[in-house]
């Protein structure tokens, strides 16, 4: 015979199940808004718009993209952190969110606790390129030269504190290179400096470099992620070099909700995003932006964010980059 405690536990479990079912069935009850910390037309914006279009179909509600660029993504993130935690306002999170945690003295939100991770959307490669006329034919050649000629290698990236800049710092440190990193204001300036001979090598997102690579204006030596690009299977990854087997840096985008969003709502959003990102036409569409469609569980995304916060904070401190 059930005692009073068992009856109470059964009642609580039943109530929890009802609340979960209610949250799932009542969501969404209005249009969704995804706040994007980048301007329109970039890779992140194009990615989230493609995903949002299909997510809207699946959820039966419009999904509106709200571009709020600037201030290192802080403005966009703060808006979502303070939004009603009902799943109708989401943040396009990126590795830039993790960088901000180490780059700024204080943030108006806590990246770990003020957001409920939902799912990854995609990964995109960071490339290492040299001019087509460079004597460095392979990634191994470049590393060997840098080690044998301290201070003679100049590396171009976009602005200090960007993912590309920090990826260059990490590469320089882990590959034991004594090289100068020269920051530029934007990808076109980096490419011009590379082609003009002001820098010997550049670290940049692969997608924007594809036209220069295809035109044989620059030479792709390798990428920094875990695997060789599917469309460039002959391109090595940094971790294939001796002593660098743990090296793995990719840029990523994801969706997150305000921190106190009900788990049932997060679960519903995650399930829909998993379906959207697994669809062959979506995989192909994102590949057109040089993005590898990739979903995750909320827990996996939280772990990725934690790992990146630690990694980039360490890189920022070792590089002596002053906090803003």
Rosetta blueprint (number, residue, H / E / L):
1 X L
2 X L
3 X L
4 X H
5 X H
6 X H
7 X H
8 X H
9 X H
10 X H
11 X H
12 X H
13 X H
14 X H
15 X H
16 X H
17 X H
18 X H
19 X H
20 X H
21 X H
22 X H
23 X H
24 X H
25 X H
26 X H
27 X L
28 X L
29 X L
30 X L
31 X L
32 X E
33 X E
34 X E
35 X E
36 X E
37 X L
38 X L
39 X L
40 X L
41 X L
42 X L
43 X H
44 X H
45 X H
46 X H
47 X H
48 X H
49 X H
50 X H
51 X H
52 X H
53 X H
54 X H
55 X H
56 X H
57 X H
58 X H
59 X H
60 X L
61 X L
62 X L
63 X E
64 X E
65 X E
66 X E
67 X E
68 X L
69 X L
70 X L
71 X H
72 X H
73 X H
74 X H
75 X H
76 X H
77 X H
78 X H
79 X H
80 X H
81 X H
82 X L
83 X L
84 X L
85 X L
86 X L
87 X L
88 X L
89 X E
90 X E
91 X E
92 X E
93 X E
94 X E
95 X H
96 X H
97 X H
98 X H
99 X H
100 X H
101 X H
102 X H
103 X H
104 X L
105 X L
106 X L
107 X L
108 X L
109 X L
110 X L
111 X L
112 X L
113 X L
114 X L
115 X E
116 X E
117 X E
118 X E
119 X E
120 X E
121 X E
122 X E
123 X E
124 X E
125 X E
126 X E
127 X E
128 X E
129 X E
130 X E
131 X E
132 X L
133 X L
134 X L
135 X L
136 X L
137 X L
138 X L
139 X H
140 X H
141 X H
142 X H
143 X H
144 X H
145 X H
146 X H
147 X H
148 X H
149 X L
150 X L
151 X L
152 X L
153 X E
154 X E
155 X E
156 X E
157 X E
158 X E
159 X L
160 X L
161 X L
162 X L
163 X H
164 X H
165 X H
166 X H
167 X H
168 X H
169 X H
170 X H
171 X H
172 X H
173 X H
174 X H
175 X L
176 X L
177 X L
178 X L
179 X E
180 X E
181 X E
182 X E
183 X E
184 X E
185 X L
186 X L
187 X H
188 X H
189 X H
190 X H
191 X H
192 X H
193 X H
194 X H
195 X H
196 X L
197 X L
198 X L
199 X L
200 X L
201 X E
202 X E
203 X E
204 X E
205 X E
206 X H
207 X H
208 X H
209 X H
210 X H
211 X H
212 X H
213 X H
214 X H
215 X L
216 X L
217 X L
218 X E
219 X E
220 X E
221 X E
222 X E
223 X E
224 X L
225 X L
226 X L
227 X L
228 X L
229 X L
230 X L
231 X L
232 X L
233 X L
234 X L
235 X L
236 X L
237 X E
238 X H
239 X H
240 X H
241 X L
242 X L
243 X L
244 X L
245 X L
246 X L
247 X L
248 X L
249 X L
250 X E
251 X E
252 X E
253 X E
254 X E
255 X E
256 X E
257 X E
258 X E
259 X L
260 X L
261 X L
262 X L
263 X H
264 X H
265 X H
266 X H
267 X H
268 X H
269 X H
270 X H
271 X H
272 X H
273 X H
274 X H
275 X H
276 X H
277 X H
278 X H
279 X L
280 X H
281 X H
282 X H
283 X H
284 X H
285 X H
286 X H
287 X H
288 X L
289 X L
290 X L
291 X L
292 X E
293 X E
294 X L
295 X L
296 X L
297 X L
298 X H
299 X H
300 X H
301 X H
302 X H
303 X H
304 X H
305 X H
306 X H
307 X H
308 X H
309 X H
310 X H
311 X H
312 X H
313 X H
314 X H
315 X H
316 X H
317 X H
318 X H
319 X H
320 X L
321 X L
322 X L
323 X L
324 X L
